[in-house]
Amino acid sequence: MIGPLARLGYASKAVIYALIGGLAAAAALNHGGRVTDRSGALRVILTQPFGNAALLVLAVGLCGYALWRVLDALFDPDRHGTRVPGLIVRIGHLLRAGIYGMLGVEAFRLARGLRGGGGSGARVWAARVMDLPFGDWLIGLAGAIVVVYGISEIVTAARERVGKMLDLHPVPPSLRTPLINIGRFGVAARAVIIVVLGIFLIRAALEHDPSQAGGIRESLLELDGLVQGRWMLAAVAVGLIAYGVDQALHARCRRIRSPI
């Protein structure tokens, strides 16, 4: 049962990231659209025909994906092990479970006509942590870890390690290499956003200002302001669409070993 839920989760992620990328690309090209994040994508889906039904499907997929990631971290079916690199991967699975589990709950709430959480989740989280002893240090450390993780994802994409957990037999041979390369571009584009998220956290810690933290939307806007014109935003937007393709490929071809 966990396998189909995990695959539905990958498909749900594919829809959300492709929508975020498509809206950002349209905004960059001045064809409507807007810069938004995962929660914003859910609200866009809600406004479409059969939006409530679509949100319920996404909610099931996202919560199923979160459950799979928790079991994956605890039982380690992919044999990452208990050494430092393996533990980092497993902790990453738990973080993904938290992020997408909360997003799944938000999708359920929106489908039922309830309001989702307000404000930037990153800013609320940063403010709460800063109220703790050594909170600024914790935020700064988290930001540094996020930056390192984002850089490692860029290196992974550059070294053609994307797709190593895929069984591509269902894909026609002529499409395998192009799809893997699209996935590499998508992973790299998402990694750039992750690096910017980490920089936001470090800046928030240095200035003791949780409002300096941000999410995907703020990262895209920051990237948009780095160069004249909107080419950076357009490039990252296309990258997020490519990441959606990558997640759709995972929904079909990811090797999913039963964790229990």
N, C-alpha and C positions, 0 to 999 in steps of 0.2 A: 504493500500500500504506500510506503514512504517514497518509492521510486516515482510513481505517477505524480505525487504531490510535488516532489522536487522538480520534475520536468515542467509541471504547470507553473511552478515558481519562476523558473528560468524564462518561460514564455511570458509571464507577467512582467518580469524585468525588461524583456525585449520591447514590449509595448510601451512601457513607461519611458525608457531611455530614447527610443525612436521618436516618441512624441515630444519629449523635451528638446531633442536635437532638431526636429522638424520645425517646431515653433521658433527656436532660436535662429535657425537658418532663414526662415521667412522674415524675422525681424531684421537680421543683418542685411538682407536684400531689399528691405523696405517694401515687402509684400504682405504687410500685416504681421501676425504672429507676435510673440512676446517672449521675453526671457523669464523662465520660471524654473521651478525645482520639482522634485518628485511629488510633493503634496499638491503643488499647482497643477501638475499633470492629471492627478486624480480629479480635481475640480473641473478641468476641461472635459474629461471623459464624462463626468456627471451631466454636463450640458448637452451631450449628444443623444440622438435617438437610442433608446434602450440603455441609457447610461447607467441606471441603477443595476440592471442585470449584469452589465459589463463589470461594474465595480464589485459586485458580489463574487464574480468569477476571479477577478484580480485579488480580492481579499483572501479567498481560499488559497489561491496560489502563493501569495506572499507569506501567509501564515504557515502553509505547508513547507515552503522553502526555509523559513526560520526554524521550524521543528527539525527538519533534516539537518540543518547546520549545527544545531545543538547536539543532536545525536552523533553527527560526524565528529564534532570536537571531543565528545566524551568517550566514544568507543573506537575512534580512529580506524575506520575500515580501510582507508587508503594508506595506512602504515607510515604516517609522518613521524611517529616515534616520540620519545620524551626528551630528546636533546634540544638545545636552544632553538635551532632553525625549525624543527618540527613543532615545538611548543608555540612558537610565534605564529605559525600557520594555523594551529588549532585555536589560539586566542583570537586570531582574525576571524575564524568561523563563528565564534561566539559574538563578536562585535557585529558581524553581518546579520546574525540571528536577531540581535536586538534592534538594529536599524530597520530591517524588513518586517520583523514582527510588529513593530509599532506602526509601520506604514500600512500593513495589512489591517490592523485594528482601526486605523483612520479610514481606510477604504470601507470597512463595515459600517462605521459611524455615518459616513457620508451617504452610503446607500440607504441607510435607514432614516435619512433626513435630519441627522444630528450634526452639530457643528464639529469640525475637526479641531485639533489644537491650534491655538493662535500664536502668532509671533514666530520668530526664527528659533528653531529647536536648538541650534548651536549656541545662540546667545543666552537662552534660558539655562542650558546646561552649564555654560561657562560661568554665568553669574552664581549658580548654586555652588559650583566647585570653588570659586574664588572666596566664598564665605567660610570655607574650611581652613584649618591651620595649614600653612604652606600652600594655599590654594593657587597662588600665582605660579609657584614652581611646578605644581601638578599640571596646570594648563600649558605651561611652556614645554614641559616634558612630553605631554600628549601631542602638542604641535610638532615637536621635533620628530617623534615617532611617525606621525602621519606624513611628514615630508620625506623621511627615509623610505617609508613604504611606497609612496608615490614614485620616488626615483627608482626603487627596485622594480616597480611595475613597468616603467619606461625601459629599463635594462632588459627585463624579461621579453617585452615586445620586440626590442631591437635584436635580441639573440635568437629569435624564432622559437621561443619556448612556449608560445601561446598554442593551445590546442593539444598539449601532450596527454590530456585526460579524455580526449575524444576518440570515439570509434567511428571512423568516417566511411565505413563500408556502405551505409545507406546512401551516401552522396556519390553522384557520378564522378568518375576519376577526373574529368576535365574541369570540374568545379571545385575540387578539393583545395588546390593551391590558392586560387583566387579568394575563396572564402576564408582560409586561414590568414591570408594577407590583410583582408578587410578586418578580420578580428584583431590582428596585431595593431592596425591603425586605430581601431576603436579602443583597445586597452590603453594604448599610449595617450590618446586624447583624454580619456577618463583619468588617467594618471596625472596629467597636467592639472586637471581640476583638483585632484587630491592634494597635490603639492601646494596649490594656492590655499586650500582649506587649512593645511598645516601652518602656512605663513600667517594666515589670519589669527590662528590660535596663539602663535608666538607673539604677534603684535599685541593681542589682547592681554597677554601675561605681562609684557614689558610695560604697557601703559596702564595696567590694572583697570582695564575698561572692557567689560564683556561685550559691549556693543561693537567692538572691533572684530569679534568672531563672526563667521558667516557660513552659509551653505552653498549649494550648487548655484543658485541664482546669483548670489553675491560674487561668487568666483567667476561666473561668466561675464558679469558686468565689469569686474576688475580686468579680465583679459581683454574685454572690448576696448578698455581705455588705454591699453599699453601701446597701441600703434595707431597712426592716423588712418581714418577709414574704419571699416568694420570687417576687415579680412580675417583678423584673429578670431573674432566671434564666429564668422562663417566657417572657418577651418575647424574650430572645436565643435561647432554644431554638427558638421558633417561627420566628425569623429564620433560623436554621441550616437548618431544614426548607425554608424558602423558598429559601435558597441552593441546596439540593439540587435543587429544582424548576428553578431558573435553570440549573444545570449540566446537567440532563436536557434542557432546551430547547437548550442549546449542543450537546449530543450530536447532536441532530437537525438543527439549523438553523445552526450556526456556519459562516461562510464560511471554508473551509480551502484556502488556496492552496498548491500544491506548492512546498516550499522548494528542491527540487533537480530 
